[in-house]
Amino acid sequence: MSQARIHILGCGRFGQRALEHYAARPQADEIVLVDSDPGRLDQTRRLFPPGEASCRVVCREAEIYLAEMLEGRLPDGGEWIIPTAPIHLAFAALSLVLGRRALPWPELPPLPNLFFVGERHEVCSSLADFQCPADCPQPRTHCYQTGLPRNPSLLRVLAQLEYHFNGQRLLTLVLASSQVAPGLGGFPLRRLYRLLGFIRARHPEPLLFSTACRCHGVTNILGPADLKTE
């Protein structure tokens, strides 16, 4: 990820952690802070040491900013999104670009340890039934906290999820979140751009869309193309 452009979307506690991580890196990354609150932007920007890599601020809603990026040119591999806003950010941006809204769950999906159902109809799931340590390095094969094998990962659980809506099994798409630091995840913009292209070209029907790492995820139902956002 050297010489990357890092977009930190949301300047709350996790956004500040993300900035502290990237500010400490030796590579000359360009960092973009995005938040709709000028006060939070200013407070977070002050954490960045002077004289280091470029850091600029954008005062905008995170999902609108990400949607505008998706509607632009094909992103290169150096554009990374660190979603620290308290919403299912990738889904919110897709919904805006596609003009398709989130649907409520007729019944909750069969996912492990569902712990949150939000106002935007997102559900959060986890392989853990405890609060994970903030410095978890997310080992590939096992749980850092318990040492037990992680098989399958939540990514696979979500990819194989069977959920029926109006009598039909929904296709499920999963945006994989990569760990960029202990307790901090993100994804290359190109990864989301490709999923957007697939949905737009090939799947006007409702589907499940998740963003997840190996242990934790958030999932929405994306409505059909003929049911537009209001």
C-alpha positions in Angstrom: 0.0 0.0 0.0 3.0 2.4 -0.4 2.3 5.6 -2.3 -1.4 5.2 -1.8 -4.2 7.7 -1.4 -6.0 6.9 1.8 -9.6 8.2 2.3 -10.7 8.1 5.9 -14.4 8.5 5.9 -15.6 9.6 9.3 -13.6 11.5 11.9 -14.9 10.0 15.1 -12.9 7.8 17.5 -12.1 5.2 14.8 -11.3 7.8 12.2 -8.8 9.4 14.6 -7.2 5.9 15.2 -6.9 5.5 11.5 -5.2 8.8 11.0 -2.8 8.1 13.9 -1.9 4.8 12.2 -1.2 6.4 8.8 0.6 9.4 10.2 3.1 7.0 11.8 3.9 5.2 8.5 7.2 6.0 6.8 5.7 6.0 3.3 4.5 9.3 1.8 0.8 8.4 1.6 -1.7 11.1 0.7 -4.5 11.1 3.3 -8.0 12.6 2.8 -10.2 13.1 5.9 -13.9 13.2 5.2 -16.7 14.2 7.6 -19.8 16.4 7.5 -18.9 18.0 10.8 -16.3 20.8 10.4 -15.4 20.6 14.1 -14.6 16.9 14.0 -12.6 17.5 10.8 -10.5 20.2 12.5 -10.0 18.2 15.7 -8.9 15.1 13.8 -6.6 17.1 11.4 -4.7 18.4 14.4 -3.5 14.9 15.1 -1.5 14.9 11.9 2.1 15.9 12.4 3.3 18.9 10.4 5.8 18.4 7.6 4.9 14.8 6.9 2.8 13.4 4.0 -0.1 15.3 2.5 -3.3 15.5 4.5 -6.4 17.3 3.3 -9.9 17.6 4.6 -13.3 17.4 2.8 -16.4 18.5 4.6 -19.1 16.2 3.1 -21.3 13.3 4.1 -19.2 10.1 3.8 -21.7 8.2 1.7 -22.0 11.0 -0.8 -18.3 11.4 -1.0 -17.8 7.7 -1.7 -20.7 7.6 -4.2 -19.0 10.5 -6.1 -15.8 8.5 -6.2 -17.7 5.4 -7.6 -19.3 7.6 -10.3 -15.9 8.8 -11.5 -13.2 7.2 -13.5 -12.0 3.6 -13.0 -10.0 3.8 -9.8 -6.4 2.5 -9.7 -5.1 0.1 -7.0 -3.8 3.0 -4.9 -7.1 4.3 -3.8 -8.1 2.9 -0.4 -11.2 3.5 1.7 -11.1 3.3 5.5 -14.8 3.3 6.5 -15.0 4.7 10.0 -18.5 6.4 9.7 -21.1 4.7 11.9 -23.1 3.3 8.9 -22.8 0.5 6.4 -20.8 2.9 4.2 -20.2 0.8 1.1 -23.8 -0.2 0.9 -25.0 3.4 1.4 -22.8 4.6 -1.5 -24.0 1.8 -3.8 -27.6 2.6 -2.9 -27.0 6.2 -3.9 -25.3 5.4 -7.2 -27.8 2.7 -8.2 -30.8 4.6 -7.0 -31.9 1.5 -5.1 -32.9 1.5 -1.5 -32.4 -0.7 1.5 -35.3 -3.0 2.3 -36.4 -4.0 5.8 -35.8 -7.6 6.9 -39.0 -9.7 6.9 -37.2 -11.9 9.3 -33.6 -11.8 10.5 -31.0 -13.9 8.6 -29.4 -17.0 10.1 -26.1 -15.4 11.0 -24.0 -15.9 14.1 -24.3 -13.5 17.1 -26.5 -10.8 15.5 -26.0 -7.8 17.8 -27.4 -4.8 16.0 -30.2 -3.9 13.6 -29.9 -0.3 12.6 -32.3 2.4 11.3 -31.0 1.8 7.8 -32.0 -1.9 8.1 -28.4 -3.1 8.4 -27.7 -6.1 10.6 -24.3 -6.8 12.2 -23.0 -10.3 12.9 -19.9 -11.7 14.4 -18.2 -15.0 15.1 -17.4 -13.7 18.5 -19.9 -13.6 21.4 -17.5 -11.3 23.3 -15.9 -7.9 22.8 -12.8 -8.4 20.8 -9.5 -6.7 21.9 -8.8 -3.4 20.0 -5.3 -4.7 19.1 -6.5 -7.9 17.4 -4.2 -8.8 14.5 -6.9 -11.1 13.0 -4.8 -14.3 12.5 -5.8 -16.1 9.3 -6.6 -19.5 10.9 -7.7 -18.9 14.4 -9.3 -16.5 16.9 -6.7 -14.2 18.5 -8.7 -14.1 21.8 -9.5 -17.7 22.3 -6.9 -19.5 20.2 -9.7 -21.7 18.7 -9.7 -22.4 14.9 -11.8 -20.1 12.8 -13.4 -22.4 10.3 -15.3 -21.2 8.4 -14.6 -17.5 8.4 -17.5 -15.1 8.5 -16.6 -14.2 4.9 -17.5 -17.7 3.9 -20.5 -17.8 6.1 -21.9 -14.7 4.4 -21.0 -15.9 0.9 -22.9 -19.1 1.5 -25.9 -17.5 3.3 -29.3 -18.8 2.3 -32.0 -16.2 2.6 -35.3 -16.1 0.9 -37.3 -13.0 0.0 -40.7 -13.1 -1.6 -40.2 -16.8 -2.3 -36.8 -16.5 -4.0 -33.3 -17.1 -2.6 -31.3 -13.9 -2.8 -27.9 -13.6 -4.4 -25.3 -12.6 -1.8 -22.3 -10.4 -2.5 -19.6 -9.8 0.0 -17.1 -6.9 0.0 -14.0 -8.2 1.8 -12.5 -5.8 4.3 -8.7 -6.1 4.6 -7.0 -5.5 7.9 -4.7 -2.5 7.5 -3.7 -2.4 11.2 -4.8 -4.2 14.4 -8.5 -3.4 14.8 -8.7 -1.3 11.7 -10.0 -2.4 8.3 -10.5 -1.0 4.8 -10.7 -1.9 1.1 -9.4 -0.7 -2.2 -11.9 1.4 -4.0 -11.5 -0.8 -7.1 -12.9 -3.8 -5.1 -16.2 -2.0 -4.5 -16.2 -0.5 -8.1 -16.2 -4.0 -9.5 -19.1 -5.1 -7.4 -21.0 -2.0 -8.5 -20.4 -2.9 -12.1 -21.7 -6.4 -11.6 -24.9 -5.3 -9.9 -25.5 -2.6 -12.5 -25.0 -4.8 -15.5 -26.3 -8.2 -14.4 -28.6 -8.1 -11.3 -31.6 -5.8 -11.2 -33.3 -8.2 -8.6 -33.0 -7.8 -4.9 -29.8 -9.1 -3.3 -27.9 -9.3 -0.1 -24.8 -7.1 0.3 -22.3 -7.4 3.1 -19.0 -5.8 4.1 -17.0 -8.1 6.3 -13.7 -9.2 7.6 -12.9 -12.8 8.8 -14.8 -12.3 12.0 -17.3 -9.4 11.8 -19.7 -8.1 9.1 -22.7 -5.9 8.3 -25.4 -6.9 5.8 -28.3 -5.2 4.0 -30.9 -6.1 1.5 -30.6 -4.0 -1.7 -34.0 -3.5 -3.3 -34.8 -4.2 -6.9 -33.9 -1.7 -9.7 -37.5 -0.9 -10.2 -37.9 0.2 -6.6 -36.1 3.5 -6.5 -34.9 5.5 -3.5 -37.1 8.3 -2.4 
